[in-house]
Amino acid sequence: MDVFELARRYHDELSIKEPSMSTMAAEFFGDLGLKIAEFLKGEGYAVVNTKFVDYDKSLVLDITKGENIFEITLRKS
């Protein structure tokens, strides 16, 4: 899968609205972020928001399960 198809999936599945941000996520993480979100959804978590903390290769997934709220940060080193 090419980076543009991955960017579309980041946009659609993780609601990264800005096209350049979804492309950046696809370039940095490949399908890792999508696989993590898919796993979490299978475990009953809901991804409620995604954001870049900074422009230094960090993607944050805000997730919930019941009344619990969590943040998962993906950072490419």
mmCIF file of the N, C-alpha and C atoms, coordinates in Angstrom:
data_MODEL
# 
_entry.id   MODEL 
# 
loop_
_atom_site.group_PDB 
_atom_site.id 
_atom_site.type_symbol 
_atom_site.label_atom_id 
_atom_site.label_alt_id 
_atom_site.label_comp_id 
_atom_site.label_asym_id 
_atom_site.label_entity_id 
_atom_site.label_seq_id 
_atom_site.pdbx_PDB_ins_code 
_atom_site.Cartn_x 
_atom_site.Cartn_y 
_atom_site.Cartn_z 
_atom_site.occupancy 
_atom_site.B_iso_or_equiv 
_atom_site.pdbx_formal_charge 
_atom_site.auth_seq_id 
_atom_site.auth_comp_id 
_atom_site.auth_asym_id 
_atom_site.auth_atom_id 
_atom_site.pdbx_PDB_model_num 
ATOM 1   N N  . MET A 1 1  ? 0.842   -1.170 0.000  1.00 0.00 ? 1  MET A N  1 
ATOM 2   C CA . MET A 1 1  ? 0.000   0.000  0.000  1.00 0.00 ? 1  MET A CA 1 
ATOM 3   C C  . MET A 1 1  ? 0.894   1.243  0.000  1.00 0.00 ? 1  MET A C  1 
ATOM 4   N N  . ASP A 1 2  ? 0.587   2.176  -0.863 1.00 0.00 ? 2  ASP A N  1 
ATOM 5   C CA . ASP A 1 2  ? 1.418   3.384  -0.947 1.00 0.00 ? 2  ASP A CA 1 
ATOM 6   C C  . ASP A 1 2  ? 1.034   4.390  0.134  1.00 0.00 ? 2  ASP A C  1 
ATOM 7   N N  . VAL A 1 3  ? 1.855   5.408  0.275  1.00 0.00 ? 3  VAL A N  1 
ATOM 8   C CA . VAL A 1 3  ? 1.685   6.382  1.354  1.00 0.00 ? 3  VAL A CA 1 
ATOM 9   C C  . VAL A 1 3  ? 0.378   7.165  1.209  1.00 0.00 ? 3  VAL A C  1 
ATOM 10  N N  . PHE A 1 4  ? -0.082  7.368  -0.006 1.00 0.00 ? 4  PHE A N  1 
ATOM 11  C CA . PHE A 1 4  ? -1.313  8.129  -0.193 1.00 0.00 ? 4  PHE A CA 1 
ATOM 12  C C  . PHE A 1 4  ? -2.541  7.327  0.216  1.00 0.00 ? 4  PHE A C  1 
ATOM 13  N N  . GLU A 1 5  ? -2.524  6.035  -0.055 1.00 0.00 ? 5  GLU A N  1 
ATOM 14  C CA . GLU A 1 5  ? -3.619  5.175  0.408  1.00 0.00 ? 5  GLU A CA 1 
ATOM 15  C C  . GLU A 1 5  ? -3.613  5.098  1.935  1.00 0.00 ? 5  GLU A C  1 
ATOM 16  N N  . LEU A 1 6  ? -2.432  4.981  2.531  1.00 0.00 ? 6  LEU A N  1 
ATOM 17  C CA . LEU A 1 6  ? -2.336  4.991  3.992  1.00 0.00 ? 6  LEU A CA 1 
ATOM 18  C C  . LEU A 1 6  ? -2.830  6.322  4.554  1.00 0.00 ? 6  LEU A C  1 
ATOM 19  N N  . ALA A 1 7  ? -2.477  7.419  3.907  1.00 0.00 ? 7  ALA A N  1 
ATOM 20  C CA . ALA A 1 7  ? -2.931  8.740  4.357  1.00 0.00 ? 7  ALA A CA 1 
ATOM 21  C C  . ALA A 1 7  ? -4.460  8.824  4.317  1.00 0.00 ? 7  ALA A C  1 
ATOM 22  N N  . ARG A 1 8  ? -5.071  8.281  3.274  1.00 0.00 ? 8  ARG A N  1 
ATOM 23  C CA . ARG A 1 8  ? -6.535  8.259  3.193  1.00 0.00 ? 8  ARG A CA 1 
ATOM 24  C C  . ARG A 1 8  ? -7.127  7.459  4.344  1.00 0.00 ? 8  ARG A C  1 
ATOM 25  N N  . ARG A 1 9  ? -6.497  6.338  4.672  1.00 0.00 ? 9  ARG A N  1 
ATOM 26  C CA . ARG A 1 9  ? -6.987  5.518  5.782  1.00 0.00 ? 9  ARG A CA 1 
ATOM 27  C C  . ARG A 1 9  ? -6.822  6.237  7.118  1.00 0.00 ? 9  ARG A C  1 
ATOM 28  N N  . TYR A 1 10 ? -5.695  6.933  7.317  1.00 0.00 ? 10 TYR A N  1 
ATOM 29  C CA . TYR A 1 10 ? -5.527  7.723  8.541  1.00 0.00 ? 10 TYR A CA 1 
ATOM 30  C C  . TYR A 1 10 ? -6.618  8.793  8.627  1.00 0.00 ? 10 TYR A C  1 
ATOM 31  N N  . HIS A 1 11 ? -6.930  9.403  7.497  1.00 0.00 ? 11 HIS A N  1 
ATOM 32  C CA . HIS A 1 11 ? -7.979  10.416 7.461  1.00 0.00 ? 11 HIS A CA 1 
ATOM 33  C C  . HIS A 1 11 ? -9.340  9.803  7.798  1.00 0.00 ? 11 HIS A C  1 
ATOM 34  N N  . ASP A 1 12 ? -9.677  8.708  7.146  1.00 0.00 ? 12 ASP A N  1 
ATOM 35  C CA . ASP A 1 12 ? -10.991 8.082  7.316  1.00 0.00 ? 12 ASP A CA 1 
ATOM 36  C C  . ASP A 1 12 ? -11.140 7.368  8.655  1.00 0.00 ? 12 ASP A C  1 
ATOM 37  N N  . GLU A 1 13 ? -10.157 6.568  9.024  1.00 0.00 ? 13 GLU A N  1 
ATOM 38  C CA . GLU A 1 13 ? -10.298 5.695  10.185 1.00 0.00 ? 13 GLU A CA 1 
ATOM 39  C C  . GLU A 1 13 ? -9.905  6.357  11.505 1.00 0.00 ? 13 GLU A C  1 
ATOM 40  N N  . LEU A 1 14 ? -8.977  7.300  11.463 1.00 0.00 ? 14 LEU A N  1 
ATOM 41  C CA . LEU A 1 14 ? -8.534  7.959  12.692 1.00 0.00 ? 14 LEU A CA 1 
ATOM 42  C C  . LEU A 1 14 ? -8.919  9.427  12.728 1.00 0.00 ? 14 LEU A C  1 
ATOM 43  N N  . SER A 1 15 ? -9.659  9.867  11.722 1.00 0.00 ? 15 SER A N  1 
ATOM 44  C CA . SER A 1 15 ? -10.188 11.238 11.674 1.00 0.00 ? 15 SER A CA 1 
ATOM 45  C C  . SER A 1 15 ? -9.117  12.314 11.760 1.00 0.00 ? 15 SER A C  1 
ATOM 46  N N  . ILE A 1 16 ? -7.976  12.078 11.138 1.00 0.00 ? 16 ILE A N  1 
ATOM 47  C CA . ILE A 1 16 ? -6.975  13.138 11.016 1.00 0.00 ? 16 ILE A CA 1 
ATOM 48  C C  . ILE A 1 16 ? -7.439  13.998 9.852  1.00 0.00 ? 16 ILE A C  1 
ATOM 49  N N  . LYS A 1 17 ? -7.966  15.159 10.183 1.00 0.00 ? 17 LYS A N  1 
ATOM 50  C CA . LYS A 1 17 ? -8.658  15.986 9.185  1.00 0.00 ? 17 LYS A CA 1 
ATOM 51  C C  . LYS A 1 17 ? -7.722  16.644 8.175  1.00 0.00 ? 17 LYS A C  1 
ATOM 52  N N  . GLU A 1 18 ? -6.619  17.165 8.643  1.00 0.00 ? 18 GLU A N  1 
ATOM 53  C CA . GLU A 1 18 ? -5.685  17.892 7.774  1.00 0.00 ? 18 GLU A CA 1 
ATOM 54  C C  . GLU A 1 18 ? -4.949  16.904 6.864  1.00 0.00 ? 18 GLU A C  1 
ATOM 55  N N  . PRO A 1 19 ? -5.056  17.031 5.537  1.00 0.00 ? 19 PRO A N  1 
ATOM 56  C CA . PRO A 1 19 ? -4.402  16.097 4.624  1.00 0.00 ? 19 PRO A CA 1 
ATOM 57  C C  . PRO A 1 19 ? -2.895  15.985 4.829  1.00 0.00 ? 19 PRO A C  1 
ATOM 58  N N  . SER A 1 20 ? -2.240  17.100 5.091  1.00 0.00 ? 20 SER A N  1 
ATOM 59  C CA . SER A 1 20 ? -0.789  17.027 5.283  1.00 0.00 ? 20 SER A CA 1 
ATOM 60  C C  . SER A 1 20 ? -0.434  16.245 6.546  1.00 0.00 ? 20 SER A C  1 
ATOM 61  N N  . MET A 1 21 ? -1.275  16.332 7.576  1.00 0.00 ? 21 MET A N  1 
ATOM 62  C CA . MET A 1 21 ? -1.024  15.590 8.816  1.00 0.00 ? 21 MET A CA 1 
ATOM 63  C C  . MET A 1 21 ? -1.262  14.095 8.622  1.00 0.00 ? 21 MET A C  1 
ATOM 64  N N  . SER A 1 22 ? -2.287  13.736 7.878  1.00 0.00 ? 22 SER A N  1 
ATOM 65  C CA . SER A 1 22 ? -2.528  12.314 7.633  1.00 0.00 ? 22 SER A CA 1 
ATOM 66  C C  . SER A 1 22 ? -1.420  11.730 6.763  1.00 0.00 ? 22 SER A C  1 
ATOM 67  N N  . THR A 1 23 ? -0.902  12.521 5.825  1.00 0.00 ? 23 THR A N  1 
ATOM 68  C CA . THR A 1 23 ? 0.225   12.067 5.008  1.00 0.00 ? 23 THR A CA 1 
ATOM 69  C C  . THR A 1 23 ? 1.476   11.921 5.863  1.00 0.00 ? 23 THR A C  1 
ATOM 70  N N  . MET A 1 24 ? 1.696   12.862 6.769  1.00 0.00 ? 24 MET A N  1 
ATOM 71  C CA . MET A 1 24 ? 2.849   12.777 7.657  1.00 0.00 ? 24 MET A CA 1 
ATOM 72  C C  . MET A 1 24 ? 2.750   11.546 8.553  1.00 0.00 ? 24 MET A C  1 
ATOM 73  N N  . ALA A 1 25 ? 1.566   11.256 9.075  1.00 0.00 ? 25 ALA A N  1 
ATOM 74  C CA . ALA A 1 25 ? 1.372   10.059 9.897  1.00 0.00 ? 25 ALA A CA 1 
ATOM 75  C C  . ALA A 1 25 ? 1.671   8.802  9.087  1.00 0.00 ? 25 ALA A C  1 
ATOM 76  N N  . ALA A 1 26 ? 1.211   8.773  7.849  1.00 0.00 ? 26 ALA A N  1 
ATOM 77  C CA . ALA A 1 26 ? 1.457   7.616  6.982  1.00 0.00 ? 26 ALA A CA 1 
ATOM 78  C C  . ALA A 1 26 ? 2.941   7.443  6.701  1.00 0.00 ? 26 ALA A C  1 
ATOM 79  N N  . GLU A 1 27 ? 3.644   8.551  6.482  1.00 0.00 ? 27 GLU A N  1 
ATOM 80  C CA . GLU A 1 27 ? 5.085   8.472  6.210  1.00 0.00 ? 27 GLU A CA 1 
ATOM 81  C C  . GLU A 1 27 ? 5.860   8.018  7.443  1.00 0.00 ? 27 GLU A C  1 
ATOM 82  N N  . PHE A 1 28 ? 5.519   8.543  8.605  1.00 0.00 ? 28 PHE A N  1 
ATOM 83  C CA . PHE A 1 28 ? 6.252   8.212  9.832  1.00 0.00 ? 28 PHE A CA 1 
ATOM 84  C C  . PHE A 1 28 ? 5.950   6.807  10.337 1.00 0.00 ? 28 PHE A C  1 
ATOM 85  N N  . PHE A 1 29 ? 4.675   6.421  10.333 1.00 0.00 ? 29 PHE A N  1 
ATOM 86  C CA . PHE A 1 29 ? 4.263   5.204  11.030 1.00 0.00 ? 29 PHE A CA 1 
ATOM 87  C C  . PHE A 1 29 ? 3.799   4.073  10.124 1.00 0.00 ? 29 PHE A C  1 
ATOM 88  N N  . GLY A 1 30 ? 3.700   4.304  8.819  1.00 0.00 ? 30 GLY A N  1 
ATOM 89  C CA . GLY A 1 30 ? 3.192   3.258  7.942  1.00 0.00 ? 30 GLY A CA 1 
ATOM 90  C C  . GLY A 1 30 ? 1.806   2.853  8.416  1.00 0.00 ? 30 GLY A C  1 
ATOM 91  N N  . ASP A 1 31 ? 1.551   1.565  8.503  1.00 0.00 ? 31 ASP A N  1 
ATOM 92  C CA . ASP A 1 31 ? 0.233   1.124  8.952  1.00 0.00 ? 31 ASP A CA 1 
ATOM 93  C C  . ASP A 1 31 ? 0.189   0.827  10.456 1.00 0.00 ? 31 ASP A C  1 
ATOM 94  N N  . LEU A 1 32 ? 1.253   1.128  11.194 1.00 0.00 ? 32 LEU A N  1 
ATOM 95  C CA . LEU A 1 32 ? 1.307   0.835  12.628 1.00 0.00 ? 32 LEU A CA 1 
ATOM 96  C C  . LEU A 1 32 ? 0.178   1.517  13.396 1.00 0.00 ? 32 LEU A C  1 
ATOM 97  N N  . GLY A 1 33 ? -0.027  2.799  13.183 1.00 0.00 ? 33 GLY A N  1 
ATOM 98  C CA . GLY A 1 33 ? -1.094  3.519  13.885 1.00 0.00 ? 33 GLY A CA 1 
ATOM 99  C C  . GLY A 1 33 ? -2.464  2.929  13.590 1.00 0.00 ? 33 GLY A C  1 
ATOM 100 N N  . LEU A 1 34 ? -2.677  2.524  12.345 1.00 0.00 ? 34 LEU A N  1 
ATOM 101 C CA . LEU A 1 34 ? -3.952  1.920  11.956 1.00 0.00 ? 34 LEU A CA 1 
ATOM 102 C C  . LEU A 1 34 ? -4.140  0.558  12.615 1.00 0.00 ? 34 LEU A C  1 
ATOM 103 N N  . LYS A 1 35 ? -3.074  -0.230 12.680 1.00 0.00 ? 35 LYS A N  1 
ATOM 104 C CA . LYS A 1 35 ? -3.158  -1.550 13.314 1.00 0.00 ? 35 LYS A CA 1 
ATOM 105 C C  . LYS A 1 35 ? -3.408  -1.430 14.814 1.00 0.00 ? 35 LYS A C  1 
ATOM 106 N N  . ILE A 1 36 ? -2.771  -0.448 15.455 1.00 0.00 ? 36 ILE A N  1 
ATOM 107 C CA . ILE A 1 36 ? -2.996  -0.228 16.885 1.00 0.00 ? 36 ILE A CA 1 
ATOM 108 C C  . ILE A 1 36 ? -4.449  0.169  17.123 1.00 0.00 ? 36 ILE A C  1 
ATOM 109 N N  . ALA A 1 37 ? -4.974  1.084  16.324 1.00 0.00 ? 37 ALA A N  1 
ATOM 110 C CA . ALA A 1 37 ? -6.363  1.513  16.468 1.00 0.00 ? 37 ALA A CA 1 
ATOM 111 C C  . ALA A 1 37 ? -7.319  0.345  16.238 1.00 0.00 ? 37 ALA A C  1 
ATOM 112 N N  . GLU A 1 38 ? -7.028  -0.479 15.245 1.00 0.00 ? 38 GLU A N  1 
ATOM 113 C CA . GLU A 1 38 ? -7.870  -1.644 14.960 1.00 0.00 ? 38 GLU A CA 1 
ATOM 114 C C  . GLU A 1 38 ? -7.873  -2.614 16.135 1.00 0.00 ? 38 GLU A C  1 
ATOM 115 N N  . PHE A 1 39 ? -6.697  -2.869 16.711 1.00 0.00 ? 39 PHE A N  1 
ATOM 116 C CA . PHE A 1 39 ? -6.598  -3.749 17.874 1.00 0.00 ? 39 PHE A CA 1 
ATOM 117 C C  . PHE A 1 39 ? -7.404  -3.188 19.049 1.00 0.00 ? 39 PHE A C  1 
ATOM 118 N N  . LEU A 1 40 ? -7.225  -1.897 19.312 1.00 0.00 ? 40 LEU A N  1 
ATOM 119 C CA . LEU A 1 40 ? -7.930  -1.272 20.434 1.00 0.00 ? 40 LEU A CA 1 
ATOM 120 C C  . LEU A 1 40 ? -9.444  -1.336 20.249 1.00 0.00 ? 40 LEU A C  1 
ATOM 121 N N  . LYS A 1 41 ? -9.910  -1.095 19.037 1.00 0.00 ? 41 LYS A N  1 
ATOM 122 C CA . LYS A 1 41 ? -11.345 -1.182 18.767 1.00 0.00 ? 41 LYS A CA 1 
ATOM 123 C C  . LYS A 1 41 ? -11.848 -2.605 19.005 1.00 0.00 ? 41 LYS A C  1 
ATOM 124 N N  . GLY A 1 42 ? -11.055 -3.597 18.625 1.00 0.00 ? 42 GLY A N  1 
ATOM 125 C CA . GLY A 1 42 ? -11.415 -4.992 18.864 1.00 0.00 ? 42 GLY A CA 1 
ATOM 126 C C  . GLY A 1 42 ? -11.488 -5.339 20.342 1.00 0.00 ? 42 GLY A C  1 
ATOM 127 N N  . GLU A 1 43 ? -10.759 -4.598 21.165 1.00 0.00 ? 43 GLU A N  1 
ATOM 128 C CA . GLU A 1 43 ? -10.749 -4.809 22.617 1.00 0.00 ? 43 GLU A CA 1 
ATOM 129 C C  . GLU A 1 43 ? -11.809 -3.963 23.324 1.00 0.00 ? 43 GLU A C  1 
ATOM 130 N N  . GLY A 1 44 ? -12.608 -3.238 22.566 1.00 0.00 ? 44 GLY A N  1 
ATOM 131 C CA . GLY A 1 44 ? -13.699 -2.473 23.154 1.00 0.00 ? 44 GLY A CA 1 
ATOM 132 C C  . GLY A 1 44 ? -13.384 -1.012 23.431 1.00 0.00 ? 44 GLY A C  1 
ATOM 133 N N  . TYR A 1 45 ? -12.234 -0.532 22.998 1.00 0.00 ? 45 TYR A N  1 
ATOM 134 C CA . TYR A 1 45 ? -11.884 0.879  23.165 1.00 0.00 ? 45 TYR A CA 1 
ATOM 135 C C  . TYR A 1 45 ? -12.405 1.662  21.972 1.00 0.00 ? 45 TYR A C  1 
ATOM 136 N N  . ALA A 1 46 ? -12.618 2.949  22.169 1.00 0.00 ? 46 ALA A N  1 
ATOM 137 C CA . ALA A 1 46 ? -13.028 3.826  21.078 1.00 0.00 ? 46 ALA A CA 1 
ATOM 138 C C  . ALA A 1 46 ? -11.971 4.912  20.912 1.00 0.00 ? 46 ALA A C  1 
ATOM 139 N N  . VAL A 1 47 ? -11.520 5.115  19.686 1.00 0.00 ? 47 VAL A N  1 
ATOM 140 C CA . VAL A 1 47 ? -10.595 6.203  19.396 1.00 0.00 ? 47 VAL A CA 1 
ATOM 141 C C  . VAL A 1 47 ? -11.452 7.443  19.201 1.00 0.00 ? 47 VAL A C  1 
ATOM 142 N N  . VAL A 1 48 ? -11.292 8.421  20.099 1.00 0.00 ? 48 VAL A N  1 
ATOM 143 C CA . VAL A 1 48 ? -12.148 9.608  20.054 1.00 0.00 ? 48 VAL A CA 1 
ATOM 144 C C  . VAL A 1 48 ? -11.465 10.818 19.425 1.00 0.00 ? 48 VAL A C  1 
ATOM 145 N N  . ASN A 1 49 ? -10.134 10.803 19.377 1.00 0.00 ? 49 ASN A N  1 
ATOM 146 C CA . ASN A 1 49 ? -9.430  11.943 18.811 1.00 0.00 ? 49 ASN A CA 1 
ATOM 147 C C  . ASN A 1 49 ? -8.007  11.528 18.473 1.00 0.00 ? 49 ASN A C  1 
ATOM 148 N N  . THR A 1 50 ? -7.437  12.181 17.496 1.00 0.00 ? 50 THR A N  1 
ATOM 149 C CA . THR A 1 50 ? -6.020  12.012 17.180 1.00 0.00 ? 50 THR A CA 1 
ATOM 150 C C  . THR A 1 50 ? -5.434  13.387 16.964 1.00 0.00 ? 50 THR A C  1 
ATOM 151 N N  . LYS A 1 51 ? -4.179  13.554 17.335 1.00 0.00 ? 51 LYS A N  1 
ATOM 152 C CA . LYS A 1 51 ? -3.528  14.855 17.149 1.00 0.00 ? 51 LYS A CA 1 
ATOM 153 C C  . LYS A 1 51 ? -2.019  14.672 17.145 1.00 0.00 ? 51 LYS A C  1 
ATOM 154 N N  . PHE A 1 52 ? -1.343  15.646 16.560 1.00 0.00 ? 52 PHE A N  1 
ATOM 155 C CA . PHE A 1 52 ? 0.105   15.718 16.655 1.00 0.00 ? 52 PHE A CA 1 
ATOM 156 C C  . PHE A 1 52 ? 0.433   16.675 17.788 1.00 0.00 ? 52 PHE A C  1 
ATOM 157 N N  . VAL A 1 53 ? 1.254   16.213 18.719 1.00 0.00 ? 53 VAL A N  1 
ATOM 158 C CA . VAL A 1 53 ? 1.655   17.059 19.840 1.00 0.00 ? 53 VAL A CA 1 
ATOM 159 C C  . VAL A 1 53 ? 2.581   18.143 19.334 1.00 0.00 ? 53 VAL A C  1 
ATOM 160 N N  . ASP A 1 54 ? 3.441   17.786 18.440 1.00 0.00 ? 54 ASP A N  1 
ATOM 161 C CA . ASP A 1 54 ? 4.381   18.707 17.840 1.00 0.00 ? 54 ASP A CA 1 
ATOM 162 C C  . ASP A 1 54 ? 4.669   18.177 16.446 1.00 0.00 ? 54 ASP A C  1 
ATOM 163 N N  . TYR A 1 55 ? 5.552   18.815 15.757 1.00 0.00 ? 55 TYR A N  1 
ATOM 164 C CA . TYR A 1 55 ? 5.896   18.341 14.423 1.00 0.00 ? 55 TYR A CA 1 
ATOM 165 C C  . TYR A 1 55 ? 7.125   17.453 14.464 1.00 0.00 ? 55 TYR A C  1 
ATOM 166 N N  . ASP A 1 56 ? 7.366   16.863 15.631 1.00 0.00 ? 56 ASP A N  1 
ATOM 167 C CA . ASP A 1 56 ? 8.551   16.030 15.807 1.00 0.00 ? 56 ASP A CA 1 
ATOM 168 C C  . ASP A 1 56 ? 8.172   14.553 15.882 1.00 0.00 ? 56 ASP A C  1 
ATOM 169 N N  . LYS A 1 57 ? 7.381   14.108 14.942 1.00 0.00 ? 57 LYS A N  1 
ATOM 170 C CA . LYS A 1 57 ? 7.075   12.694 14.788 1.00 0.00 ? 57 LYS A CA 1 
ATOM 171 C C  . LYS A 1 57 ? 6.302   12.098 15.955 1.00 0.00 ? 57 LYS A C  1 
ATOM 172 N N  . SER A 1 58 ? 5.314   12.792 16.485 1.00 0.00 ? 58 SER A N  1 
ATOM 173 C CA . SER A 1 58 ? 4.507   12.299 17.600 1.00 0.00 ? 58 SER A CA 1 
ATOM 174 C C  . SER A 1 58 ? 3.029   12.353 17.248 1.00 0.00 ? 58 SER A C  1 
ATOM 175 N N  . LEU A 1 59 ? 2.368   11.205 17.325 1.00 0.00 ? 59 LEU A N  1 
ATOM 176 C CA . LEU A 1 59 ? 0.935   11.121 17.091 1.00 0.00 ? 59 LEU A CA 1 
ATOM 177 C C  . LEU A 1 59 ? 0.292   10.619 18.375 1.00 0.00 ? 59 LEU A C  1 
ATOM 178 N N  . VAL A 1 60 ? -0.737  11.323 18.831 1.00 0.00 ? 60 VAL A N  1 
ATOM 179 C CA . VAL A 1 60 ? -1.421  10.946 20.064 1.00 0.00 ? 60 VAL A CA 1 
ATOM 180 C C  . VAL A 1 60 ? -2.808  10.435 19.705 1.00 0.00 ? 60 VAL A C  1 
ATOM 181 N N  . LEU A 1 61 ? -3.135  9.257  20.230 1.00 0.00 ? 61 LEU A N  1 
ATOM 182 C CA . LEU A 1 61 ? -4.475  8.693  20.084 1.00 0.00 ? 61 LEU A CA 1 
ATOM 183 C C  . LEU A 1 61 ? -5.179  8.852  21.421 1.00 0.00 ? 61 LEU A C  1 
ATOM 184 N N  . ASP A 1 62 ? -6.299  9.549  21.448 1.00 0.00 ? 62 ASP A N  1 
ATOM 185 C CA . ASP A 1 62 ? -7.131  9.642  22.644 1.00 0.00 ? 62 ASP A CA 1 
ATOM 186 C C  . ASP A 1 62 ? -8.156  8.524  22.542 1.00 0.00 ? 62 ASP A C  1 
ATOM 187 N N  . ILE A 1 63 ? -8.177  7.666  23.566 1.00 0.00 ? 63 ILE A N  1 
ATOM 188 C CA . ILE A 1 63 ? -9.090  6.519  23.529 1.00 0.00 ? 63 ILE A CA 1 
ATOM 189 C C  . ILE A 1 63 ? -9.897  6.460  24.823 1.00 0.00 ? 63 ILE A C  1 
ATOM 190 N N  . THR A 1 64 ? -11.049 5.816  24.748 1.00 0.00 ? 64 THR A N  1 
ATOM 191 C CA . THR A 1 64 ? -11.887 5.629  25.921 1.00 0.00 ? 64 THR A CA 1 
ATOM 192 C C  . THR A 1 64 ? -12.388 4.197  25.962 1.00 0.00 ? 64 THR A C  1 
ATOM 193 N N  . LYS A 1 65 ? -12.693 3.774  27.178 1.00 0.00 ? 65 LYS A N  1 
ATOM 194 C CA . LYS A 1 65 ? -13.388 2.507  27.391 1.00 0.00 ? 65 LYS A CA 1 
ATOM 195 C C  . LYS A 1 65 ? -14.186 2.697  28.667 1.00 0.00 ? 65 LYS A C  1 
ATOM 196 N N  . GLY A 1 66 ? -15.489 2.656  28.518 1.00 0.00 ? 66 GLY A N  1 
ATOM 197 C CA . GLY A 1 66 ? -16.335 2.973  29.665 1.00 0.00 ? 66 GLY A CA 1 
ATOM 198 C C  . GLY A 1 66 ? -16.114 4.415  30.068 1.00 0.00 ? 66 GLY A C  1 
ATOM 199 N N  . GLU A 1 67 ? -15.826 4.628  31.347 1.00 0.00 ? 67 GLU A N  1 
ATOM 200 C CA . GLU A 1 67 ? -15.574 5.981  31.842 1.00 0.00 ? 67 GLU A CA 1 
ATOM 201 C C  . GLU A 1 67 ? -14.093 6.329  31.847 1.00 0.00 ? 67 GLU A C  1 
ATOM 202 N N  . ASN A 1 68 ? -13.244 5.398  31.453 1.00 0.00 ? 68 ASN A N  1 
ATOM 203 C CA . ASN A 1 68 ? -11.801 5.626  31.460 1.00 0.00 ? 68 ASN A CA 1 
ATOM 204 C C  . ASN A 1 68 ? -11.350 6.294  30.157 1.00 0.00 ? 68 ASN A C  1 
ATOM 205 N N  . ILE A 1 69 ? -10.436 7.252  30.307 1.00 0.00 ? 69 ILE A N  1 
ATOM 206 C CA . ILE A 1 69 ? -9.879  7.971  29.164 1.00 0.00 ? 69 ILE A CA 1 
ATOM 207 C C  . ILE A 1 69 ? -8.364  7.797  29.193 1.00 0.00 ? 69 ILE A C  1 
ATOM 208 N N  . PHE A 1 70 ? -7.786  7.476  28.033 1.00 0.00 ? 70 PHE A N  1 
ATOM 209 C CA . PHE A 1 70 ? -6.346  7.245  27.926 1.00 0.00 ? 70 PHE A CA 1 
ATOM 210 C C  . PHE A 1 70 ? -5.783  7.989  26.731 1.00 0.00 ? 70 PHE A C  1 
ATOM 211 N N  . GLU A 1 71 ? -4.471  8.219  26.758 1.00 0.00 ? 71 GLU A N  1 
ATOM 212 C CA . GLU A 1 71 ? -3.747  8.735  25.613 1.00 0.00 ? 71 GLU A CA 1 
ATOM 213 C C  . GLU A 1 71 ? -2.619  7.755  25.289 1.00 0.00 ? 71 GLU A C  1 
ATOM 214 N N  . ILE A 1 72 ? -2.486  7.442  24.032 1.00 0.00 ? 72 ILE A N  1 
ATOM 215 C CA . ILE A 1 72 ? -1.379  6.618  23.563 1.00 0.00 ? 72 ILE A CA 1 
ATOM 216 C C  . ILE A 1 72 ? -0.566  7.484  22.602 1.00 0.00 ? 72 ILE A C  1 
ATOM 217 N N  . THR A 1 73 ? 0.711   7.600  22.872 1.00 0.00 ? 73 THR A N  1 
ATOM 218 C CA . THR A 1 73 ? 1.575   8.419  22.022 1.00 0.00 ? 73 THR A CA 1 
ATOM 219 C C  . THR A 1 73 ? 2.478   7.524  21.196 1.00 0.00 ? 73 THR A C  1 
ATOM 220 N N  . LEU A 1 74 ? 2.439   7.726  19.892 1.00 0.00 ? 74 LEU A N  1 
ATOM 221 C CA . LEU A 1 74 ? 3.358   7.052  18.989 1.00 0.00 ? 74 LEU A CA 1 
ATOM 222 C C  . LEU A 1 74 ? 4.430   8.070  18.620 1.00 0.00 ? 74 LEU A C  1 
ATOM 223 N N  . ARG A 1 75 ? 5.672   7.718  18.863 1.00 0.00 ? 75 ARG A N  1 
ATOM 224 C CA . ARG A 1 75 ? 6.770   8.632  18.546 1.00 0.00 ? 75 ARG A CA 1 
ATOM 225 C C  . ARG A 1 75 ? 7.836   7.844  17.795 1.00 0.00 ? 75 ARG A C  1 
ATOM 226 N N  . LYS A 1 76 ? 8.176   8.340  16.636 1.00 0.00 ? 76 LYS A N  1 
ATOM 227 C CA . LYS A 1 76 ? 9.227   7.694  15.864 1.00 0.00 ? 76 LYS A CA 1 
ATOM 228 C C  . LYS A 1 76 ? 10.568  8.242  16.323 1.00 0.00 ? 76 LYS A C  1 
ATOM 229 N N  . SER A 1 77 ? 11.473  7.341  16.654 1.00 0.00 ? 77 SER A N  1 
ATOM 230 C CA . SER A 1 77 ? 12.787  7.800  17.135 1.00 0.00 ? 77 SER A CA 1 
ATOM 231 C C  . SER A 1 77 ? 13.864  7.546  16.107 1.00 0.00 ? 77 SER A C  1 
# 
